[in-house]
């Protein structure tokens, strides 16, 4: 097949103007390549002939191929951005996705650990006293106590971790500051002593024993293992600790606006999913507190 139509120029646009992360750019590239292979379009004339029926046909094929509605909607979003850019560049006259609605997403409540499962005394016993153990404990605590994403944890710089806060570079290079407790900073200080013995000149905060930067798969394996020992959850990824942070914050009185800022969400709708979990907490409180809500 001929080179994908203006794809390299589009990716450059995502980099320079939209400031999308490398991970996002890779996902967009794959989605658009997949559609263009499906359509067989490679020239400007063929691209201009793409219509909403063809896009819907692709959507149906994806769903029949066992892609989830969430994945299909993400692919449609990539394609929609691509055609918006082509329209802006004068390469097409209409955006064929303008009349295409994606499949309805099945709402799944985020998995989260119970407060008692993550009690400090229980979690502390999971980790050894050596460098690996102290680093892993700190990774676990930072994910749970700050709600950062795994990618944000991996990219933390030593200078970003301060006495009372952590500076996080989130999606689209947006910075945010997250407060940390004195207890967490004590764990940070202990780790930092061991870290500096390995690679004091390295900018990255979290390191492998070799002195190299962590990578996401390593973090996933470690957190998966520790959550497996501490909880009975089916899902045991680093993102579960982010969900747990958000749910526990809401259940203990944090407002949605505050939580939105801490999580680095672009809009409040992304944060509101956690209200489903906190509503369960409200139901329990109601049943215990209201005279007619008490269980007999």
MODELLER restraints for C-alpha pairs under 7 A, 6 or more apart:
rsr = mdl.restraints
at = mdl.atoms
rsr.add(forms.Gaussian(group=physical.xy_distance, feature=features.Distance(at['CA:2:A'], at['CA:42:A']), mean=6.04, stdev=0.5))
rsr.add(forms.Gaussian(group=physical.xy_distance, feature=features.Distance(at['CA:3:A'], at['CA:42:A']), mean=6.85, stdev=0.5))
rsr.add(forms.Gaussian(group=physical.xy_distance, feature=features.Distance(at['CA:4:A'], at['CA:33:A']), mean=6.96, stdev=0.5))
rsr.add(forms.Gaussian(group=physical.xy_distance, feature=features.Distance(at['CA:4:A'], at['CA:42:A']), mean=5.77, stdev=0.5))
rsr.add(forms.Gaussian(group=physical.xy_distance, feature=features.Distance(at['CA:5:A'], at['CA:42:A']), mean=5.44, stdev=0.5))
rsr.add(forms.Gaussian(group=physical.xy_distance, feature=features.Distance(at['CA:5:A'], at['CA:43:A']), mean=6.34, stdev=0.5))
rsr.add(forms.Gaussian(group=physical.xy_distance, feature=features.Distance(at['CA:11:A'], at['CA:25:A']), mean=6.63, stdev=0.5))
rsr.add(forms.Gaussian(group=physical.xy_distance, feature=features.Distance(at['CA:14:A'], at['CA:20:A']), mean=5.69, stdev=0.5))
rsr.add(forms.Gaussian(group=physical.xy_distance, feature=features.Distance(at['CA:14:A'], at['CA:25:A']), mean=6.93, stdev=0.5))
rsr.add(forms.Gaussian(group=physical.xy_distance, feature=features.Distance(at['CA:19:A'], at['CA:172:A']), mean=5.48, stdev=0.5))
rsr.add(forms.Gaussian(group=physical.xy_distance, feature=features.Distance(at['CA:20:A'], at['CA:172:A']), mean=5.33, stdev=0.5))
rsr.add(forms.Gaussian(group=physical.xy_distance, feature=features.Distance(at['CA:21:A'], at['CA:171:A']), mean=6.87, stdev=0.5))
rsr.add(forms.Gaussian(group=physical.xy_distance, feature=features.Distance(at['CA:21:A'], at['CA:172:A']), mean=6.28, stdev=0.5))
rsr.add(forms.Gaussian(group=physical.xy_distance, feature=features.Distance(at['CA:28:A'], at['CA:78:A']), mean=5.28, stdev=0.5))
rsr.add(forms.Gaussian(group=physical.xy_distance, feature=features.Distance(at['CA:31:A'], at['CA:75:A']), mean=5.38, stdev=0.5))
rsr.add(forms.Gaussian(group=physical.xy_distance, feature=features.Distance(at['CA:31:A'], at['CA:78:A']), mean=6.49, stdev=0.5))
rsr.add(forms.Gaussian(group=physical.xy_distance, feature=features.Distance(at['CA:32:A'], at['CA:78:A']), mean=6.80, stdev=0.5))
rsr.add(forms.Gaussian(group=physical.xy_distance, feature=features.Distance(at['CA:32:A'], at['CA:79:A']), mean=5.90, stdev=0.5))
rsr.add(forms.Gaussian(group=physical.xy_distance, feature=features.Distance(at['CA:41:A'], at['CA:47:A']), mean=5.62, stdev=0.5))
rsr.add(forms.Gaussian(group=physical.xy_distance, feature=features.Distance(at['CA:44:A'], at['CA:91:A']), mean=6.96, stdev=0.5))
rsr.add(forms.Gaussian(group=physical.xy_distance, feature=features.Distance(at['CA:48:A'], at['CA:92:A']), mean=5.43, stdev=0.5))
rsr.add(forms.Gaussian(group=physical.xy_distance, feature=features.Distance(at['CA:50:A'], at['CA:96:A']), mean=6.71, stdev=0.5))
rsr.add(forms.Gaussian(group=physical.xy_distance, feature=features.Distance(at['CA:51:A'], at['CA:96:A']), mean=4.89, stdev=0.5))
rsr.add(forms.Gaussian(group=physical.xy_distance, feature=features.Distance(at['CA:52:A'], at['CA:96:A']), mean=4.85, stdev=0.5))
rsr.add(forms.Gaussian(group=physical.xy_distance, feature=features.Distance(at['CA:52:A'], at['CA:97:A']), mean=5.98, stdev=0.5))
rsr.add(forms.Gaussian(group=physical.xy_distance, feature=features.Distance(at['CA:52:A'], at['CA:99:A']), mean=6.56, stdev=0.5))
rsr.add(forms.Gaussian(group=physical.xy_distance, feature=features.Distance(at['CA:52:A'], at['CA:100:A']), mean=6.29, stdev=0.5))
rsr.add(forms.Gaussian(group=physical.xy_distance, feature=features.Distance(at['CA:59:A'], at['CA:72:A']), mean=6.76, stdev=0.5))
rsr.add(forms.Gaussian(group=physical.xy_distance, feature=features.Distance(at['CA:62:A'], at['CA:72:A']), mean=6.81, stdev=0.5))
rsr.add(forms.Gaussian(group=physical.xy_distance, feature=features.Distance(at['CA:69:A'], at['CA:103:A']), mean=5.67, stdev=0.5))
rsr.add(forms.Gaussian(group=physical.xy_distance, feature=features.Distance(at['CA:69:A'], at['CA:104:A']), mean=6.55, stdev=0.5))
rsr.add(forms.Gaussian(group=physical.xy_distance, feature=features.Distance(at['CA:69:A'], at['CA:105:A']), mean=5.34, stdev=0.5))
rsr.add(forms.Gaussian(group=physical.xy_distance, feature=features.Distance(at['CA:70:A'], at['CA:105:A']), mean=5.67, stdev=0.5))
rsr.add(forms.Gaussian(group=physical.xy_distance, feature=features.Distance(at['CA:73:A'], at['CA:102:A']), mean=5.54, stdev=0.5))
rsr.add(forms.Gaussian(group=physical.xy_distance, feature=features.Distance(at['CA:73:A'], at['CA:103:A']), mean=6.88, stdev=0.5))
rsr.add(forms.Gaussian(group=physical.xy_distance, feature=features.Distance(at['CA:80:A'], at['CA:97:A']), mean=5.89, stdev=0.5))
rsr.add(forms.Gaussian(group=physical.xy_distance, feature=features.Distance(at['CA:83:A'], at['CA:95:A']), mean=5.63, stdev=0.5))
rsr.add(forms.Gaussian(group=physical.xy_distance, feature=features.Distance(at['CA:84:A'], at['CA:95:A']), mean=6.38, stdev=0.5))
rsr.add(forms.Gaussian(group=physical.xy_distance, feature=features.Distance(at['CA:86:A'], at['CA:92:A']), mean=5.90, stdev=0.5))
rsr.add(forms.Gaussian(group=physical.xy_distance, feature=features.Distance(at['CA:87:A'], at['CA:93:A']), mean=6.22, stdev=0.5))
rsr.add(forms.Gaussian(group=physical.xy_distance, feature=features.Distance(at['CA:87:A'], at['CA:94:A']), mean=6.58, stdev=0.5))
rsr.add(forms.Gaussian(group=physical.xy_distance, feature=features.Distance(at['CA:87:A'], at['CA:95:A']), mean=6.71, stdev=0.5))
rsr.add(forms.Gaussian(group=physical.xy_distance, feature=features.Distance(at['CA:110:A'], at['CA:243:A']), mean=6.19, stdev=0.5))
rsr.add(forms.Gaussian(group=physical.xy_distance, feature=features.Distance(at['CA:111:A'], at['CA:235:A']), mean=6.87, stdev=0.5))
rsr.add(forms.Gaussian(group=physical.xy_distance, feature=features.Distance(at['CA:111:A'], at['CA:240:A']), mean=5.95, stdev=0.5))
rsr.add(forms.Gaussian(group=physical.xy_distance, feature=features.Distance(at['CA:111:A'], at['CA:243:A']), mean=6.66, stdev=0.5))
rsr.add(forms.Gaussian(group=physical.xy_distance, feature=features.Distance(at['CA:112:A'], at['CA:240:A']), mean=5.52, stdev=0.5))
rsr.add(forms.Gaussian(group=physical.xy_distance, feature=features.Distance(at['CA:112:A'], at['CA:241:A']), mean=6.81, stdev=0.5))
rsr.add(forms.Gaussian(group=physical.xy_distance, feature=features.Distance(at['CA:112:A'], at['CA:243:A']), mean=5.60, stdev=0.5))
rsr.add(forms.Gaussian(group=physical.xy_distance, feature=features.Distance(at['CA:112:A'], at['CA:244:A']), mean=4.50, stdev=0.5))
rsr.add(forms.Gaussian(group=physical.xy_distance, feature=features.Distance(at['CA:113:A'], at['CA:231:A']), mean=6.77, stdev=0.5))
rsr.add(forms.Gaussian(group=physical.xy_distance, feature=features.Distance(at['CA:113:A'], at['CA:244:A']), mean=5.75, stdev=0.5))
rsr.add(forms.Gaussian(group=physical.xy_distance, feature=features.Distance(at['CA:117:A'], at['CA:230:A']), mean=6.10, stdev=0.5))
rsr.add(forms.Gaussian(group=physical.xy_distance, feature=features.Distance(at['CA:117:A'], at['CA:231:A']), mean=5.99, stdev=0.5))
rsr.add(forms.Gaussian(group=physical.xy_distance, feature=features.Distance(at['CA:127:A'], at['CA:133:A']), mean=4.88, stdev=0.5))
rsr.add(forms.Gaussian(group=physical.xy_distance, feature=features.Distance(at['CA:127:A'], at['CA:134:A']), mean=6.79, stdev=0.5))
rsr.add(forms.Gaussian(group=physical.xy_distance, feature=features.Distance(at['CA:127:A'], at['CA:137:A']), mean=6.14, stdev=0.5))
rsr.add(forms.Gaussian(group=physical.xy_distance, feature=features.Distance(at['CA:128:A'], at['CA:134:A']), mean=6.72, stdev=0.5))
rsr.add(forms.Gaussian(group=physical.xy_distance, feature=features.Distance(at['CA:131:A'], at['CA:194:A']), mean=6.01, stdev=0.5))
rsr.add(forms.Gaussian(group=physical.xy_distance, feature=features.Distance(at['CA:132:A'], at['CA:209:A']), mean=6.94, stdev=0.5))
rsr.add(forms.Gaussian(group=physical.xy_distance, feature=features.Distance(at['CA:134:A'], at['CA:191:A']), mean=5.88, stdev=0.5))
rsr.add(forms.Gaussian(group=physical.xy_distance, feature=features.Distance(at['CA:135:A'], at['CA:191:A']), mean=6.16, stdev=0.5))
rsr.add(forms.Gaussian(group=physical.xy_distance, feature=features.Distance(at['CA:138:A'], at['CA:187:A']), mean=6.57, stdev=0.5))
rsr.add(forms.Gaussian(group=physical.xy_distance, feature=features.Distance(at['CA:138:A'], at['CA:188:A']), mean=6.77, stdev=0.5))
rsr.add(forms.Gaussian(group=physical.xy_distance, feature=features.Distance(at['CA:140:A'], at['CA:223:A']), mean=6.75, stdev=0.5))
rsr.add(forms.Gaussian(group=physical.xy_distance, feature=features.Distance(at['CA:143:A'], at['CA:241:A']), mean=5.85, stdev=0.5))
rsr.add(forms.Gaussian(group=physical.xy_distance, feature=features.Distance(at['CA:143:A'], at['CA:242:A']), mean=6.22, stdev=0.5))
rsr.add(forms.Gaussian(group=physical.xy_distance, feature=features.Distance(at['CA:144:A'], at['CA:241:A']), mean=4.94, stdev=0.5))
rsr.add(forms.Gaussian(group=physical.xy_distance, feature=features.Distance(at['CA:144:A'], at['CA:242:A']), mean=6.11, stdev=0.5))
rsr.add(forms.Gaussian(group=physical.xy_distance, feature=features.Distance(at['CA:144:A'], at['CA:244:A']), mean=6.82, stdev=0.5))
rsr.add(forms.Gaussian(group=physical.xy_distance, feature=features.Distance(at['CA:144:A'], at['CA:245:A']), mean=5.34, stdev=0.5))
rsr.add(forms.Gaussian(group=physical.xy_distance, feature=features.Distance(at['CA:145:A'], at['CA:245:A']), mean=6.28, stdev=0.5))
rsr.add(forms.Gaussian(group=physical.xy_distance, feature=features.Distance(at['CA:146:A'], at['CA:178:A']), mean=6.46, stdev=0.5))
rsr.add(forms.Gaussian(group=physical.xy_distance, feature=features.Distance(at['CA:146:A'], at['CA:245:A']), mean=6.95, stdev=0.5))
rsr.add(forms.Gaussian(group=physical.xy_distance, feature=features.Distance(at['CA:147:A'], at['CA:241:A']), mean=6.82, stdev=0.5))
rsr.add(forms.Gaussian(group=physical.xy_distance, feature=features.Distance(at['CA:147:A'], at['CA:242:A']), mean=4.25, stdev=0.5))
rsr.add(forms.Gaussian(group=physical.xy_distance, feature=features.Distance(at['CA:147:A'], at['CA:245:A']), mean=5.38, stdev=0.5))
rsr.add(forms.Gaussian(group=physical.xy_distance, feature=features.Distance(at['CA:147:A'], at['CA:246:A']), mean=6.86, stdev=0.5))
rsr.add(forms.Gaussian(group=physical.xy_distance, feature=features.Distance(at['CA:147:A'], at['CA:263:A']), mean=6.22, stdev=0.5))
rsr.add(forms.Gaussian(group=physical.xy_distance, feature=features.Distance(at['CA:148:A'], at['CA:242:A']), mean=6.35, stdev=0.5))
rsr.add(forms.Gaussian(group=physical.xy_distance, feature=features.Distance(at['CA:148:A'], at['CA:263:A']), mean=6.69, stdev=0.5))
rsr.add(forms.Gaussian(group=physical.xy_distance, feature=features.Distance(at['CA:149:A'], at['CA:239:A']), mean=6.64, stdev=0.5))
rsr.add(forms.Gaussian(group=physical.xy_distance, feature=features.Distance(at['CA:149:A'], at['CA:242:A']), mean=6.81, stdev=0.5))
rsr.add(forms.Gaussian(group=physical.xy_distance, feature=features.Distance(at['CA:150:A'], at['CA:216:A']), mean=6.56, stdev=0.5))
rsr.add(forms.Gaussian(group=physical.xy_distance, feature=features.Distance(at['CA:150:A'], at['CA:238:A']), mean=6.17, stdev=0.5))
rsr.add(forms.Gaussian(group=physical.xy_distance, feature=features.Distance(at['CA:151:A'], at['CA:216:A']), mean=6.48, stdev=0.5))
rsr.add(forms.Gaussian(group=physical.xy_distance, feature=features.Distance(at['CA:152:A'], at['CA:168:A']), mean=6.52, stdev=0.5))
rsr.add(forms.Gaussian(group=physical.xy_distance, feature=features.Distance(at['CA:152:A'], at['CA:169:A']), mean=6.53, stdev=0.5))
rsr.add(forms.Gaussian(group=physical.xy_distance, feature=features.Distance(at['CA:152:A'], at['CA:170:A']), mean=6.38, stdev=0.5))
rsr.add(forms.Gaussian(group=physical.xy_distance, feature=features.Distance(at['CA:154:A'], at['CA:206:A']), mean=6.70, stdev=0.5))
rsr.add(forms.Gaussian(group=physical.xy_distance, feature=features.Distance(at['CA:154:A'], at['CA:214:A']), mean=5.80, stdev=0.5))
rsr.add(forms.Gaussian(group=physical.xy_distance, feature=features.Distance(at['CA:154:A'], at['CA:215:A']), mean=6.34, stdev=0.5))
rsr.add(forms.Gaussian(group=physical.xy_distance, feature=features.Distance(at['CA:154:A'], at['CA:216:A']), mean=6.79, stdev=0.5))
rsr.add(forms.Gaussian(group=physical.xy_distance, feature=features.Distance(at['CA:155:A'], at['CA:204:A']), mean=6.82, stdev=0.5))
rsr.add(forms.Gaussian(group=physical.xy_distance, feature=features.Distance(at['CA:156:A'], at['CA:168:A']), mean=6.85, stdev=0.5))
rsr.add(forms.Gaussian(group=physical.xy_distance, feature=features.Distance(at['CA:156:A'], at['CA:204:A']), mean=6.07, stdev=0.5))
rsr.add(forms.Gaussian(group=physical.xy_distance, feature=features.Distance(at['CA:156:A'], at['CA:205:A']), mean=5.68, stdev=0.5))
rsr.add(forms.Gaussian(group=physical.xy_distance, feature=features.Distance(at['CA:157:A'], at['CA:203:A']), mean=5.46, stdev=0.5))
rsr.add(forms.Gaussian(group=physical.xy_distance, feature=features.Distance(at['CA:157:A'], at['CA:204:A']), mean=4.37, stdev=0.5))
rsr.add(forms.Gaussian(group=physical.xy_distance, feature=features.Distance(at['CA:157:A'], at['CA:205:A']), mean=4.83, stdev=0.5))
rsr.add(forms.Gaussian(group=physical.xy_distance, feature=features.Distance(at['CA:158:A'], at['CA:203:A']), mean=5.65, stdev=0.5))
rsr.add(forms.Gaussian(group=physical.xy_distance, feature=features.Distance(at['CA:158:A'], at['CA:204:A']), mean=5.54, stdev=0.5))
rsr.add(forms.Gaussian(group=physical.xy_distance, feature=features.Distance(at['CA:158:A'], at['CA:205:A']), mean=4.24, stdev=0.5))
rsr.add(forms.Gaussian(group=physical.xy_distance, feature=features.Distance(at['CA:160:A'], at['CA:166:A']), mean=5.64, stdev=0.5))
rsr.add(forms.Gaussian(group=physical.xy_distance, feature=features.Distance(at['CA:160:A'], at['CA:167:A']), mean=4.88, stdev=0.5))
rsr.add(forms.Gaussian(group=physical.xy_distance, feature=features.Distance(at['CA:161:A'], at['CA:167:A']), mean=6.58, stdev=0.5))
rsr.add(forms.Gaussian(group=physical.xy_distance, feature=features.Distance(at['CA:163:A'], at['CA:185:A']), mean=6.39, stdev=0.5))
rsr.add(forms.Gaussian(group=physical.xy_distance, feature=features.Distance(at['CA:164:A'], at['CA:179:A']), mean=5.76, stdev=0.5))
rsr.add(forms.Gaussian(group=physical.xy_distance, feature=features.Distance(at['CA:164:A'], at['CA:180:A']), mean=5.26, stdev=0.5))
rsr.add(forms.Gaussian(group=physical.xy_distance, feature=features.Distance(at['CA:164:A'], at['CA:181:A']), mean=6.68, stdev=0.5))
rsr.add(forms.Gaussian(group=physical.xy_distance, feature=features.Distance(at['CA:165:A'], at['CA:177:A']), mean=6.33, stdev=0.5))
rsr.add(forms.Gaussian(group=physical.xy_distance, feature=features.Distance(at['CA:165:A'], at['CA:178:A']), mean=5.38, stdev=0.5))
rsr.add(forms.Gaussian(group=physical.xy_distance, feature=features.Distance(at['CA:165:A'], at['CA:179:A']), mean=4.17, stdev=0.5))
rsr.add(forms.Gaussian(group=physical.xy_distance, feature=features.Distance(at['CA:165:A'], at['CA:180:A']), mean=5.09, stdev=0.5))
rsr.add(forms.Gaussian(group=physical.xy_distance, feature=features.Distance(at['CA:166:A'], at['CA:177:A']), mean=5.61, stdev=0.5))
rsr.add(forms.Gaussian(group=physical.xy_distance, feature=features.Distance(at['CA:166:A'], at['CA:178:A']), mean=5.28, stdev=0.5))
rsr.add(forms.Gaussian(group=physical.xy_distance, feature=features.Distance(at['CA:166:A'], at['CA:179:A']), mean=6.44, stdev=0.5))
rsr.add(forms.Gaussian(group=physical.xy_distance, feature=features.Distance(at['CA:167:A'], at['CA:175:A']), mean=6.86, stdev=0.5))
rsr.add(forms.Gaussian(group=physical.xy_distance, feature=features.Distance(at['CA:167:A'], at['CA:176:A']), mean=5.89, stdev=0.5))
rsr.add(forms.Gaussian(group=physical.xy_distance, feature=features.Distance(at['CA:167:A'], at['CA:177:A']), mean=4.63, stdev=0.5))
rsr.add(forms.Gaussian(group=physical.xy_distance, feature=features.Distance(at['CA:167:A'], at['CA:178:A']), mean=6.59, stdev=0.5))
rsr.add(forms.Gaussian(group=physical.xy_distance, feature=features.Distance(at['CA:168:A'], at['CA:175:A']), mean=5.61, stdev=0.5))
rsr.add(forms.Gaussian(group=physical.xy_distance, feature=features.Distance(at['CA:168:A'], at['CA:176:A']), mean=5.39, stdev=0.5))
rsr.add(forms.Gaussian(group=physical.xy_distance, feature=features.Distance(at['CA:168:A'], at['CA:177:A']), mean=6.18, stdev=0.5))
rsr.add(forms.Gaussian(group=physical.xy_distance, feature=features.Distance(at['CA:169:A'], at['CA:175:A']), mean=4.61, stdev=0.5))
rsr.add(forms.Gaussian(group=physical.xy_distance, feature=features.Distance(at['CA:169:A'], at['CA:176:A']), mean=6.68, stdev=0.5))
rsr.add(forms.Gaussian(group=physical.xy_distance, feature=features.Distance(at['CA:170:A'], at['CA:264:A']), mean=6.66, stdev=0.5))
rsr.add(forms.Gaussian(group=physical.xy_distance, feature=features.Distance(at['CA:176:A'], at['CA:264:A']), mean=6.99, stdev=0.5))
rsr.add(forms.Gaussian(group=physical.xy_distance, feature=features.Distance(at['CA:178:A'], at['CA:262:A']), mean=6.14, stdev=0.5))
rsr.add(forms.Gaussian(group=physical.xy_distance, feature=features.Distance(at['CA:198:A'], at['CA:211:A']), mean=5.95, stdev=0.5))
rsr.add(forms.Gaussian(group=physical.xy_distance, feature=features.Distance(at['CA:199:A'], at['CA:211:A']), mean=5.52, stdev=0.5))
rsr.add(forms.Gaussian(group=physical.xy_distance, feature=features.Distance(at['CA:204:A'], at['CA:213:A']), mean=6.36, stdev=0.5))
rsr.add(forms.Gaussian(group=physical.xy_distance, feature=features.Distance(at['CA:206:A'], at['CA:213:A']), mean=6.61, stdev=0.5))
rsr.add(forms.Gaussian(group=physical.xy_distance, feature=features.Distance(at['CA:206:A'], at['CA:214:A']), mean=6.33, stdev=0.5))
rsr.add(forms.Gaussian(group=physical.xy_distance, feature=features.Distance(at['CA:207:A'], at['CA:213:A']), mean=4.87, stdev=0.5))
rsr.add(forms.Gaussian(group=physical.xy_distance, feature=features.Distance(at['CA:207:A'], at['CA:214:A']), mean=5.43, stdev=0.5))
rsr.add(forms.Gaussian(group=physical.xy_distance, feature=features.Distance(at['CA:208:A'], at['CA:214:A']), mean=5.86, stdev=0.5))
rsr.add(forms.Gaussian(group=physical.xy_distance, feature=features.Distance(at['CA:220:A'], at['CA:237:A']), mean=5.88, stdev=0.5))
rsr.add(forms.Gaussian(group=physical.xy_distance, feature=features.Distance(at['CA:220:A'], at['CA:238:A']), mean=5.98, stdev=0.5))
rsr.add(forms.Gaussian(group=physical.xy_distance, feature=features.Distance(at['CA:223:A'], at['CA:237:A']), mean=6.26, stdev=0.5))
rsr.add(forms.Gaussian(group=physical.xy_distance, feature=features.Distance(at['CA:223:A'], at['CA:238:A']), mean=5.84, stdev=0.5))
rsr.add(forms.Gaussian(group=physical.xy_distance, feature=features.Distance(at['CA:224:A'], at['CA:236:A']), mean=4.76, stdev=0.5))
rsr.add(forms.Gaussian(group=physical.xy_distance, feature=features.Distance(at['CA:224:A'], at['CA:237:A']), mean=5.34, stdev=0.5))
rsr.add(forms.Gaussian(group=physical.xy_distance, feature=features.Distance(at['CA:227:A'], at['CA:236:A']), mean=5.70, stdev=0.5))
rsr.add(forms.Gaussian(group=physical.xy_distance, feature=features.Distance(at['CA:228:A'], at['CA:236:A']), mean=6.61, stdev=0.5))
rsr.add(forms.Gaussian(group=physical.xy_distance, feature=features.Distance(at['CA:246:A'], at['CA:259:A']), mean=6.90, stdev=0.5))
rsr.add(forms.Gaussian(group=physical.xy_distance, feature=features.Distance(at['CA:246:A'], at['CA:274:A']), mean=6.85, stdev=0.5))
rsr.add(forms.Gaussian(group=physical.xy_distance, feature=features.Distance(at['CA:247:A'], at['CA:274:A']), mean=5.92, stdev=0.5))
rsr.add(forms.Gaussian(group=physical.xy_distance, feature=features.Distance(at['CA:247:A'], at['CA:277:A']), mean=6.41, stdev=0.5))
rsr.add(forms.Gaussian(group=physical.xy_distance, feature=features.Distance(at['CA:247:A'], at['CA:278:A']), mean=6.36, stdev=0.5))
rsr.add(forms.Gaussian(group=physical.xy_distance, feature=features.Distance(at['CA:250:A'], at['CA:278:A']), mean=6.12, stdev=0.5))
rsr.add(forms.Gaussian(group=physical.xy_distance, feature=features.Distance(at['CA:251:A'], at['CA:278:A']), mean=5.21, stdev=0.5))
rsr.add(forms.Gaussian(group=physical.xy_distance, feature=features.Distance(at['CA:251:A'], at['CA:281:A']), mean=6.48, stdev=0.5))
rsr.add(forms.Gaussian(group=physical.xy_distance, feature=features.Distance(at['CA:256:A'], at['CA:271:A']), mean=6.78, stdev=0.5))
rsr.add(forms.Gaussian(group=physical.xy_distance, feature=features.Distance(at['CA:260:A'], at['CA:268:A']), mean=6.26, stdev=0.5))
rsr.add(forms.Gaussian(group=physical.xy_distance, feature=features.Distance(at['CA:260:A'], at['CA:271:A']), mean=5.79, stdev=0.5))
rsr.add(forms.Gaussian(group=physical.xy_distance, feature=features.Distance(at['CA:265:A'], at['CA:271:A']), mean=6.91, stdev=0.5))
rsr.add(forms.Gaussian(group=physical.xy_distance, feature=features.Distance(at['CA:286:A'], at['CA:293:A']), mean=6.28, stdev=0.5))
rsr.add(forms.Gaussian(group=physical.xy_distance, feature=features.Distance(at['CA:287:A'], at['CA:293:A']), mean=4.33, stdev=0.5))
rsr.add(forms.Gaussian(group=physical.xy_distance, feature=features.Distance(at['CA:287:A'], at['CA:294:A']), mean=4.71, stdev=0.5))
rsr.add(forms.Gaussian(group=physical.xy_distance, feature=features.Distance(at['CA:287:A'], at['CA:295:A']), mean=6.59, stdev=0.5))
rsr.add(forms.Gaussian(group=physical.xy_distance, feature=features.Distance(at['CA:288:A'], at['CA:294:A']), mean=5.07, stdev=0.5))
